[in-house]
């Protein structure tokens, strides 16, 4: 599940289907008698192709108007030899 308080009932899944990368947001809608979460997908988005130097950044690590937003994702790649990252793509779910 996501770490942000506002999003604690939500989770993010990165997956590939037919060689196409996707990201999915799921929400806990109920629990089984053994307290296991029952999830429902509320958003799914096809991602641009991601190469081996890029990473998907989620869970409030991206911001809108200088405010962290758990529903904004970014695809980033390293800048040269530094530990800093440069966004190559960003989307809101």
N, C-alpha and C positions, 0 to 999 in steps of 0.2 A: 504494500500500500504506500501511498505518498506520504512524505514527511511533514508537509505543511499542514498546520492546524485546520485551515479552511478546506483542505482536500483530504482529510484523513480517511474518508470512506471511499476514496478513489484509488485506482491502481493504473499503472502504465505497462503495457506489453509491447515489446518490439518483436516482430516476427517477419518471416519471409514466406510468401505463397507464390508458387510458380516463378521463382527467382526475382520477385518484386518485393522490395521492403515496405512494410506497413508499420504504423504505430496505432495502438488502440487504447482508449481510455475506458475503464470499466468501473462500475460503482457497486458497492455491496448493497444489495437490496433486501437480503434476509440472511439468516443463519440456519444451518441444519441443527437437529437436536444435539449433535456432538460439537456445536459451536463453530463448525467450518463455514466460511463465507460462501454465499451464493451470489455470483456476480452477474451483472448485465452490462453489455457493451453499450456505451452511450455516444461514442464517437470513434470513427476509424478514418485514417488518412493514409493515402499512398505517399511514400517518401520518394524523393529523387534518388537515383542510384548513389550509393555511398561507397567510396573507395577505401582501401586499407589504411589510409592516413587520417581518415575522418572519424568522428565520434558523434553520437546523438546525445545532446545535453538536455536534461529534463528537470522537473521538480523544483522550480523556483530559481534555477541557476540562470535563467534568462529573464530580462526585465522589459517592461513597457513604461515609458515616461519615468524611468529611474525607480520603478517599483517592481520587486520580484513578483512574477506571475507563474504559479504552478502549471498553468495551462498553455504556456508558450514553450515550444521546443526549438532547439537549434541544432544544426549540423555544423560542426566546427572542425578546423584542421590546424595543426601547429604552425606557428609563424617561424620560419627558418629553424635554427637550432634552439630557440628559446622555449620556455615552458608556457608562454602565452599562447592563447588560441585566437583564431580569427574566424568569425562566423562566415560560412559559405552559403547557408540557407537558414531561414527561420520561418516558422508558421505558428499560428494560434489554433488550438483545437476548439 
